[in-house]
C-alpha cells in the first residue's frame, strides 16, 4: 500500500523556520514528481513547490521563491520542504503529493495521484 506521511508542522513566529518531511512507503518515487501544496479554509489547494527526482528540476511558487527549498533523500525515500523567513500568510495545511505518471512538473493538484494526510503550519505575527 502506497503511503505518504508528512511531519514537521507546528506553530512558529514570523521570520522563523520549519522543515516539513514526507516519508514515502509502498513504492520507490525515484522517477516521479513530488509536490508540496497548501490549503487554507475556503480556498483552493495551491502548489508551493515541486521537484522531479530524475533530474532535480524544481518549481517554486512566486510567493515562496527564495524562502522555501524542496529536497529529497532517495536512499530514505523521503522528501522535505525547508521553509525559512515564514510569514503569517504562509499559515495553512501543507500536503505532500506524488505524480507517478506524467514525469513532468504539473501545477494542478488533479495531476497528483498520492497524497499525505496534511500537516498544519501556523505562523504568528
C-alpha positions in Angstrom: 0.0 0.0 0.0 1.4 3.4 -1.0 1.6 5.9 1.7 2.9 9.4 2.1 3.2 10.7 5.7 4.1 14.3 6.4 5.6 15.6 9.6 7.2 18.7 10.9 4.4 21.2 11.0 3.7 23.4 14.0 3.5 26.9 15.4 6.3 29.4 14.7 6.7 33.1 14.9 7.0 35.2 11.8 10.6 35.1 10.5 11.1 31.7 11.8 11.7 28.3 10.1 10.2 24.9 9.8 11.1 21.8 8.0 8.4 19.5 6.7 9.2 15.9 5.8 7.3 13.5 3.6 8.1 9.8 4.1 7.0 7.6 1.3 6.4 3.9 1.5 5.0 1.1 -0.7 6.9 2.0 -3.8 10.0 4.0 -4.8 9.4 7.5 -6.0 12.8 8.0 -7.6 11.3 8.6 -11.1 8.4 10.6 -10.0 7.5 14.2 -9.3 6.9 15.3 -5.7 4.9 18.3 -5.0 4.1 20.3 -1.8 0.7 22.0 -1.7 -1.0 24.1 0.9 -4.6 24.9 1.6 -6.5 27.4 3.8 -10.2 27.1 4.6 -12.3 28.4 1.8 -9.6 28.4 -0.8 -8.3 26.0 -3.3 -5.3 23.9 -2.7 -2.3 25.6 -4.3 1.1 24.3 -5.2 4.1 25.6 -3.3 7.0 23.7 -4.7 7.7 20.6 -6.8 10.6 18.6 -7.8 11.2 16.0 -10.5 13.5 13.4 -8.9 15.1 12.2 -12.2 17.0 15.5 -12.9 16.3 17.6 -9.9 14.2 20.1 -11.8 12.3 22.3 -9.3 9.4 24.7 -9.3 8.5 27.3 -6.7 5.5 29.5 -6.4 6.4 33.2 -6.6 5.1 33.6 -3.1 7.8 31.3 -1.6 10.6 31.7 -4.0 13.9 32.4 -2.2 12.4 31.3 1.2 11.4 27.6 0.6 13.6 24.8 -0.6 12.4 21.4 -1.7 14.8 18.4 -1.4 14.8 14.7 -1.3 16.7 11.7 0.0 16.4 8.8 -2.4 18.0 6.4 0.0 15.4 7.1 2.5 12.6 7.6 0.0 11.7 10.9 1.7 11.2 14.5 0.6 11.5 17.7 2.5 10.4 21.3 2.4 12.6 23.7 4.2 10.7 26.9 5.0 12.6 30.0 6.1 11.5 33.5 6.8 8.0 32.4 7.4 5.1 34.9 7.1 1.6 34.8 8.6 0.3 34.3 5.1 2.1 31.0 5.0 -0.3 29.6 7.5 -2.1 26.6 6.0 -2.3 22.9 6.0 0.6 21.6 3.9 0.4 18.4 1.9 3.0 16.4 0.0 1.9 14.6 -3.1 3.3 12.4 -5.8 2.7 12.3 -9.5 3.7 8.9 -10.7 2.7 9.1 -14.3 3.5 12.3 -16.2 7.2 12.7 -15.4 6.7 16.4 -15.7 6.1 19.1 -13.1 2.4 20.0 -13.2 0.9 22.7 -11.0 -2.6 21.4 -10.6 -3.5 19.1 -7.7 -5.6 17.0 -10.0 -2.3 15.8 -11.6 -1.1 14.1 -8.4 -2.0 10.6 -7.5 -0.9 10.1 -3.9 -1.4 12.5 -1.0 -0.3 12.7 2.5 -2.7 13.5 5.3 -1.5 17.0 5.7 0.3 18.9 8.5 -0.7 22.3 10.0 1.7 25.2 9.8 0.7 28.2 11.8 2.8 31.4 11.6 2.1 34.0 14.2 2.7 37.7 13.7 
